[in-house]
Amino acid sequence: MGNLVLFSELRRRLVEHLDLMSRIAAEGDGASALSMARQEVPRLVAALRVLVDEHQPDENGCCKKCRRGPIWRRVSSPCRMLLNVHLAAEAATATTQERACWRPKRHRA
Ligand SMILES: [Zn+2]
């Protein structure tokens, strides 16, 4: 199996699994959501910890993993991975709150 095929397959499986977890969390009954959460949250936390451990700041505050380009062009900036994770978590929270607060519109008689 070539690298591209392996990468694509691993990515596809992960995306499908994440989609399934999202559907169960949003649409599944309470027992299914609780069961899924108990099984999957520790796995998600472990996966995020791997990313956090990989993205450490250097002595100048640049992420060792995210920096690219020649050393004279590098500027101190927050880690792109950490920013993306925070933005995604905020977006998911907003979506969840919208769903929790959503009420069907009442039709006037
Ligand atoms: Zn980084």
Backbone and ligand atoms as CSV (ligand in chain L), in Angstrom:
chain,resi,resn,atom,element,x,y,z
A,1,MET,N,N,0.853,-1.180,0.000
A,1,MET,CA,C,0.000,0.000,0.000
A,1,MET,C,C,0.895,1.236,0.000
A,2,GLY,N,N,0.694,2.091,-0.963
A,2,GLY,CA,C,1.501,3.304,-1.039
A,2,GLY,C,C,1.163,4.266,0.085
A,3,ASN,N,N,2.062,5.196,0.314
A,3,ASN,CA,C,1.851,6.171,1.388
A,3,ASN,C,C,0.578,6.985,1.182
A,4,LEU,N,N,0.314,7.393,-0.074
A,4,LEU,CA,C,-0.869,8.207,-0.333
A,4,LEU,C,C,-2.141,7.421,-0.055
A,5,VAL,N,N,-2.158,6.151,-0.455
A,5,VAL,CA,C,-3.336,5.314,-0.223
A,5,VAL,C,C,-3.530,5.093,1.273
A,6,LEU,N,N,-2.444,4.793,1.975
A,6,LEU,CA,C,-2.533,4.573,3.420
A,6,LEU,C,C,-2.997,5.836,4.123
A,7,PHE,N,N,-2.403,6.976,3.770
A,7,PHE,CA,C,-2.784,8.250,4.372
A,7,PHE,C,C,-4.256,8.531,4.118
A,8,SER,N,N,-4.690,8.357,2.868
A,8,SER,CA,C,-6.085,8.628,2.515
A,8,SER,C,C,-7.032,7.711,3.276
A,9,GLU,N,N,-6.671,6.429,3.404
A,9,GLU,CA,C,-7.531,5.479,4.096
A,9,GLU,C,C,-7.614,5.798,5.585
A,10,LEU,N,N,-6.482,6.092,6.211
A,10,LEU,CA,C,-6.492,6.443,7.634
A,10,LEU,C,C,-7.316,7.705,7.867
A,11,ARG,N,N,-7.147,8.678,6.971
A,11,ARG,CA,C,-7.891,9.927,7.107
A,11,ARG,C,C,-9.383,9.689,6.939
A,12,ARG,N,N,-9.759,8.901,5.924
A,12,ARG,CA,C,-11.175,8.614,5.672
A,12,ARG,C,C,-11.806,7.931,6.875
A,13,ARG,N,N,-11.126,6.928,7.428
A,13,ARG,CA,C,-11.666,6.217,8.591
A,13,ARG,C,C,-11.847,7.151,9.786
A,14,LEU,N,N,-10.873,8.013,10.007
A,14,LEU,CA,C,-10.960,8.934,11.136
A,14,LEU,C,C,-12.119,9.903,10.954
A,15,VAL,N,N,-12.248,10.464,9.747
A,15,VAL,CA,C,-13.335,11.418,9.490
A,15,VAL,C,C,-14.687,10.732,9.660
A,16,GLU,N,N,-14.826,9.511,9.156
A,16,GLU,CA,C,-16.090,8.781,9.299
A,16,GLU,C,C,-16.392,8.504,10.769
A,17,HIS,N,N,-15.367,8.142,11.526
A,17,HIS,CA,C,-15.562,7.873,12.948
A,17,HIS,C,C,-15.972,9.141,13.695
A,18,LEU,N,N,-15.334,10.253,13.371
A,18,LEU,CA,C,-15.691,11.525,14.014
A,18,LEU,C,C,-17.120,11.930,13.646
A,19,ASP,N,N,-17.491,11.720,12.388
A,19,ASP,CA,C,-18.871,12.030,11.963
A,19,ASP,C,C,-19.874,11.183,12.744
A,20,LEU,N,N,-19.554,9.892,12.921
A,20,LEU,CA,C,-20.448,9.004,13.670
A,20,LEU,C,C,-20.583,9.477,15.116
A,21,MET,N,N,-19.452,9.836,15.741
A,21,MET,CA,C,-19.511,10.321,17.124
A,21,MET,C,C,-20.355,11.581,17.223
A,22,SER,N,N,-20.201,12.478,16.271
A,22,SER,CA,C,-20.985,13.721,16.289
A,22,SER,C,C,-22.478,13.419,16.153
A,23,ARG,N,N,-22.809,12.489,15.253
A,23,ARG,CA,C,-24.222,12.146,15.078
A,23,ARG,C,C,-24.806,11.518,16.336
A,24,ILE,N,N,-24.055,10.608,16.971
A,24,ILE,CA,C,-24.548,9.974,18.197
A,24,ILE,C,C,-24.722,11.015,19.295
A,25,ALA,N,N,-23.754,11.919,19.427
A,25,ALA,CA,C,-23.841,12.949,20.462
A,25,ALA,C,C,-25.037,13.871,20.227
A,26,ALA,N,N,-25.301,14.201,18.968
A,26,ALA,CA,C,-26.357,15.166,18.657
A,26,ALA,C,C,-27.732,14.525,18.555
A,27,GLU,N,N,-27.789,13.301,18.027
A,27,GLU,CA,C,-29.081,12.721,17.693
A,27,GLU,C,C,-29.384,11.415,18.421
A,28,GLY,N,N,-28.373,10.816,19.046
A,28,GLY,CA,C,-28.582,9.535,19.701
A,28,GLY,C,C,-29.348,9.683,21.008
A,29,ASP,N,N,-29.899,8.561,21.480
A,29,ASP,CA,C,-30.579,8.622,22.776
A,29,ASP,C,C,-29.535,8.763,23.886
A,30,GLY,N,N,-30.006,9.029,25.081
A,30,GLY,CA,C,-29.111,9.296,26.198
A,30,GLY,C,C,-28.153,8.162,26.494
A,31,ALA,N,N,-28.662,6.916,26.452
A,31,ALA,CA,C,-27.815,5.765,26.758
A,31,ALA,C,C,-26.708,5.605,25.716
A,32,SER,N,N,-27.060,5.819,24.454
A,32,SER,CA,C,-26.054,5.705,23.389
A,32,SER,C,C,-25.012,6.802,23.510
A,33,ALA,N,N,-25.471,8.034,23.788
A,33,ALA,CA,C,-24.539,9.157,23.916
A,33,ALA,C,C,-23.603,8.956,25.101
A,34,LEU,N,N,-24.147,8.471,26.223
A,34,LEU,CA,C,-23.317,8.243,27.403
A,34,LEU,C,C,-22.303,7.130,27.152
A,35,SER,N,N,-22.745,6.055,26.537
A,35,SER,CA,C,-21.839,4.944,26.234
A,35,SER,C,C,-20.719,5.386,25.294
A,36,MET,N,N,-21.106,6.128,24.268
A,36,MET,CA,C,-20.120,6.625,23.314
A,36,MET,C,C,-19.145,7.568,24.002
A,37,ALA,N,N,-19.663,8.460,24.849
A,37,ALA,CA,C,-18.799,9.430,25.533
A,37,ALA,C,C,-17.798,8.718,26.441
A,38,ARG,N,N,-18.246,7.729,27.176
A,38,ARG,CA,C,-17.332,7.024,28.080
A,38,ARG,C,C,-16.243,6.285,27.326
A,39,GLN,N,N,-16.561,5.816,26.139
A,39,GLN,CA,C,-15.570,5.093,25.349
A,39,GLN,C,C,-14.680,6.041,24.560
A,40,GLU,N,N,-15.261,7.081,23.990
A,40,GLU,CA,C,-14.529,7.898,23.023
A,40,GLU,C,C,-13.845,9.126,23.622
A,41,VAL,N,N,-14.392,9.702,24.678
A,41,VAL,CA,C,-13.754,10.910,25.230
A,41,VAL,C,C,-12.323,10.633,25.679
A,42,PRO,N,N,-12.055,9.540,26.412
A,42,PRO,CA,C,-10.651,9.288,26.764
A,42,PRO,C,C,-9.747,9.120,25.544
A,43,ARG,N,N,-10.271,8.540,24.485
A,43,ARG,CA,C,-9.473,8.382,23.268
A,43,ARG,C,C,-9.199,9.736,22.613
A,44,LEU,N,N,-10.220,10.608,22.597
A,44,LEU,CA,C,-10.028,11.942,22.021
A,44,LEU,C,C,-9.046,12.760,22.851
A,45,VAL,N,N,-9.155,12.651,24.171
A,45,VAL,CA,C,-8.226,13.368,25.053
A,45,VAL,C,C,-6.803,12.876,24.811
A,46,ALA,N,N,-6.623,11.566,24.704
A,46,ALA,CA,C,-5.289,11.012,24.450
A,46,ALA,C,C,-4.737,11.511,23.112
A,47,ALA,N,N,-5.598,11.565,22.096
A,47,ALA,CA,C,-5.150,12.035,20.784
A,47,ALA,C,C,-4.758,13.512,20.835
A,48,LEU,N,N,-5.540,14.321,21.538
A,48,LEU,CA,C,-5.202,15.745,21.657
A,48,LEU,C,C,-3.925,15.940,22.462
A,49,ARG,N,N,-3.715,15.108,23.476
A,49,ARG,CA,C,-2.484,15.225,24.272
A,49,ARG,C,C,-1.244,14.928,23.417
A,50,VAL,N,N,-1.363,13.997,22.500
A,50,VAL,CA,C,-0.245,13.721,21.594
A,50,VAL,C,C,0.093,14.972,20.788
A,51,LEU,N,N,-0.946,15.633,20.268
A,51,LEU,CA,C,-0.712,16.859,19.484
A,51,LEU,C,C,-0.108,17.959,20.354
A,52,VAL,N,N,-0.654,18.130,21.559
A,52,VAL,CA,C,-0.131,19.177,22.453
A,52,VAL,C,C,1.326,18.892,22.804
A,53,ASP,N,N,1.652,17.640,23.040
A,53,ASP,CA,C,3.038,17.287,23.370
A,53,ASP,C,C,3.981,17.532,22.189
A,54,GLU,N,N,3.476,17.344,20.973
A,54,GLU,CA,C,4.304,17.564,19.783
A,54,GLU,C,C,4.548,19.042,19.507
A,55,HIS,N,N,3.627,19.886,19.916
A,55,HIS,CA,C,3.697,21.320,19.596
A,55,HIS,C,C,4.164,22.102,20.814
A,56,GLN,N,N,5.451,22.056,21.055
A,56,GLN,CA,C,6.056,22.759,22.191
A,56,GLN,C,C,6.705,24.046,21.685
A,57,PRO,N,N,6.651,25.109,22.501
A,57,PRO,CA,C,7.320,26.347,22.094
A,57,PRO,C,C,8.831,26.232,22.280
A,58,ASP,N,N,9.564,26.900,21.378
A,58,ASP,CA,C,11.006,26.975,21.567
A,58,ASP,C,C,11.330,28.159,22.487
A,59,GLU,N,N,12.604,28.488,22.633
A,59,GLU,CA,C,13.005,29.565,23.548
A,59,GLU,C,C,12.496,30.936,23.114
A,60,ASN,N,N,12.072,31.060,21.838
A,60,ASN,CA,C,11.550,32.330,21.320
A,60,ASN,C,C,10.023,32.355,21.248
A,61,GLY,N,N,9.390,31.299,21.687
A,61,GLY,CA,C,7.934,31.257,21.640
A,61,GLY,C,C,7.377,30.763,20.322
A,62,CYS,N,N,8.230,30.261,19.445
A,62,CYS,CA,C,7.761,29.678,18.182
A,62,CYS,C,C,7.514,28.191,18.386
A,63,CYS,N,N,6.460,27.704,17.785
A,63,CYS,CA,C,6.171,26.280,17.871
A,63,CYS,C,C,7.229,25.518,17.066
A,64,LYS,N,N,7.831,24.541,17.705
A,64,LYS,CA,C,8.869,23.762,17.024
A,64,LYS,C,C,8.304,22.950,15.860
A,65,LYS,N,N,7.047,22.568,15.949
A,65,LYS,CA,C,6.433,21.732,14.921
A,65,LYS,C,C,5.863,22.559,13.763
A,66,CYS,N,N,5.309,23.714,14.066
A,66,CYS,CA,C,4.620,24.509,13.045
A,66,CYS,C,C,5.553,25.405,12.243
A,67,ARG,N,N,6.693,25.741,12.766
A,67,ARG,CA,C,7.552,26.697,12.066
A,67,ARG,C,C,8.057,26.109,10.750
A,68,ARG,N,N,8.139,27.008,9.809
A,68,ARG,CA,C,8.596,26.642,8.472
A,68,ARG,C,C,9.454,27.758,7.927
A,69,GLY,N,N,10.126,27.464,6.872
A,69,GLY,CA,C,10.888,28.488,6.186
A,69,GLY,C,C,12.243,28.713,6.820
A,70,PRO,N,N,13.022,29.578,6.184
A,70,PRO,CA,C,14.372,29.851,6.693
A,70,PRO,C,C,14.310,30.552,8.050
A,71,ILE,N,N,15.349,30.340,8.842
A,71,ILE,CA,C,15.349,30.840,10.216
A,71,ILE,C,C,15.245,32.358,10.280
A,72,TRP,N,N,15.766,33.100,9.290
A,72,TRP,CA,C,15.718,34.563,9.334
A,72,TRP,C,C,14.314,35.106,9.047
A,73,ARG,N,N,13.405,34.249,8.545
A,73,ARG,CA,C,12.036,34.692,8.263
A,73,ARG,C,C,11.066,34.308,9.371
A,74,ARG,N,N,11.495,33.497,10.298
A,74,ARG,CA,C,10.582,33.020,11.333
A,74,ARG,C,C,10.255,34.136,12.308
A,75,VAL,N,N,8.984,34.245,12.611
A,75,VAL,CA,C,8.556,35.215,13.612
A,75,VAL,C,C,7.832,34.450,14.709
A,76,SER,N,N,7.897,35.004,15.919
A,76,SER,CA,C,7.189,34.373,17.021
A,76,SER,C,C,5.697,34.460,16.764
A,77,SER,N,N,5.059,33.364,16.834
A,77,SER,CA,C,3.611,33.357,16.655
A,77,SER,C,C,3.054,32.169,17.412
A,78,PRO,N,N,1.809,32.288,17.784
A,78,PRO,CA,C,1.197,31.144,18.467
A,78,PRO,C,C,1.178,29.911,17.557
A,79,CYS,N,N,1.095,28.793,18.149
A,79,CYS,CA,C,1.047,27.528,17.414
A,79,CYS,C,C,-0.247,27.453,16.599
A,80,ARG,N,N,-0.128,27.151,15.318
A,80,ARG,CA,C,-1.315,27.059,14.447
A,80,ARG,C,C,-2.237,25.927,14.890
A,81,MET,N,N,-1.657,24.826,15.323
A,81,MET,CA,C,-2.476,23.701,15.772
A,81,MET,C,C,-3.303,24.105,16.977
A,82,LEU,N,N,-2.668,24.773,17.971
A,82,LEU,CA,C,-3.408,25.180,19.160
A,82,LEU,C,C,-4.508,26.176,18.812
A,83,LEU,N,N,-4.213,27.131,17.932
A,83,LEU,CA,C,-5.235,28.092,17.513
A,83,LEU,C,C,-6.400,27.381,16.831
A,84,ASN,N,N,-6.092,26.469,15.937
A,84,ASN,CA,C,-7.161,25.753,15.223
A,84,ASN,C,C,-8.014,24.921,16.174
A,85,VAL,N,N,-7.365,24.268,17.147
A,85,VAL,CA,C,-8.122,23.456,18.113
A,85,VAL,C,C,-9.041,24.354,18.938
A,86,HIS,N,N,-8.520,25.496,19.397
A,86,HIS,CA,C,-9.360,26.403,20.185
A,86,HIS,C,C,-10.514,26.954,19.356
A,87,LEU,N,N,-10.240,27.348,18.124
A,87,LEU,CA,C,-11.306,27.874,17.263
A,87,LEU,C,C,-12.368,26.816,16.983
A,88,ALA,N,N,-11.933,25.595,16.717
A,88,ALA,CA,C,-12.887,24.514,16.436
A,88,ALA,C,C,-13.728,24.208,17.665
A,89,ALA,N,N,-13.102,24.196,18.841
A,89,ALA,CA,C,-13.838,23.922,20.075
A,89,ALA,C,C,-14.861,25.027,20.335
A,90,GLU,N,N,-14.475,26.280,20.105
A,90,GLU,CA,C,-15.416,27.394,20.285
A,90,GLU,C,C,-16.566,27.289,19.295
A,91,ALA,N,N,-16.270,26.944,18.056
A,91,ALA,CA,C,-17.314,26.813,17.041
A,91,ALA,C,C,-18.268,25.674,17.401
A,92,ALA,N,N,-17.724,24.579,17.882
A,92,ALA,CA,C,-18.571,23.440,18.270
A,92,ALA,C,C,-19.433,23.811,19.465
A,93,THR,N,N,-18.889,24.565,20.405
A,93,THR,CA,C,-19.660,25.001,21.563
A,93,THR,C,C,-20.799,25.897,21.121
A,94,ALA,N,N,-20.521,26.824,20.218
A,94,ALA,CA,C,-21.569,27.726,19.724
A,94,ALA,C,C,-22.656,26.927,19.023
A,95,THR,N,N,-22.262,25.952,18.224
A,95,THR,CA,C,-23.243,25.132,17.516
A,95,THR,C,C,-24.099,24.355,18.496
A,96,THR,N,N,-23.462,23.797,19.537
A,96,THR,CA,C,-24.192,23.034,20.537
A,96,THR,C,C,-25.170,23.920,21.287
A,97,GLN,N,N,-24.740,25.145,21.631
A,97,GLN,CA,C,-25.627,26.060,22.342
A,97,GLN,C,C,-26.806,26.458,21.472
A,98,GLU,N,N,-26.542,26.686,20.157
A,98,GLU,CA,C,-27.636,27.031,19.251
A,98,GLU,C,C,-28.648,25.889,19.186
A,99,ARG,N,N,-28.138,24.668,19.129
A,99,ARG,CA,C,-29.022,23.512,19.053
A,99,ARG,C,C,-29.813,23.363,20.343
A,100,ALA,N,N,-29.151,23.584,21.491
A,100,ALA,CA,C,-29.818,23.438,22.780
A,100,ALA,C,C,-30.882,24.505,22.976
A,101,CYS,N,N,-30.661,25.694,22.407
A,101,CYS,CA,C,-31.600,26.808,22.595
A,101,CYS,C,C,-32.647,26.863,21.496
A,102,TRP,N,N,-32.513,26.029,20.481
A,102,TRP,CA,C,-33.413,26.096,19.347
A,102,TRP,C,C,-34.816,25.646,19.740
A,103,ARG,N,N,-35.786,26.368,19.312
A,103,ARG,CA,C,-37.179,25.998,19.535
A,103,ARG,C,C,-37.909,26.142,18.216
A,104,PRO,N,N,-38.862,25.249,17.961
A,104,PRO,CA,C,-39.622,25.401,16.702
A,104,PRO,C,C,-40.431,26.696,16.737
A,105,LYS,N,N,-40.531,27.300,15.570
A,105,LYS,CA,C,-41.315,28.531,15.488
A,105,LYS,C,C,-42.776,28.209,15.603
A,106,ARG,N,N,-43.448,29.012,16.346
A,106,ARG,CA,C,-44.898,28.813,16.483
A,106,ARG,C,C,-45.608,29.596,15.390
A,107,HIS,N,N,-46.571,28.928,14.817
A,107,HIS,CA,C,-47.349,29.592,13.771
A,107,HIS,C,C,-48.516,30.331,14.417
A,108,ARG,N,N,-48.738,31.509,13.945
A,108,ARG,CA,C,-49.866,32.283,14.467
A,108,ARG,C,C,-51.143,31.785,13.860
A,109,ALA,N,N,-52.152,31.668,14.695
A,109,ALA,CA,C,-53.443,31.183,14.211
A,109,ALA,C,C,-54.240,32.304,13.592
L,1,ZN,ZN,ZN,2.424,24.047,16.553
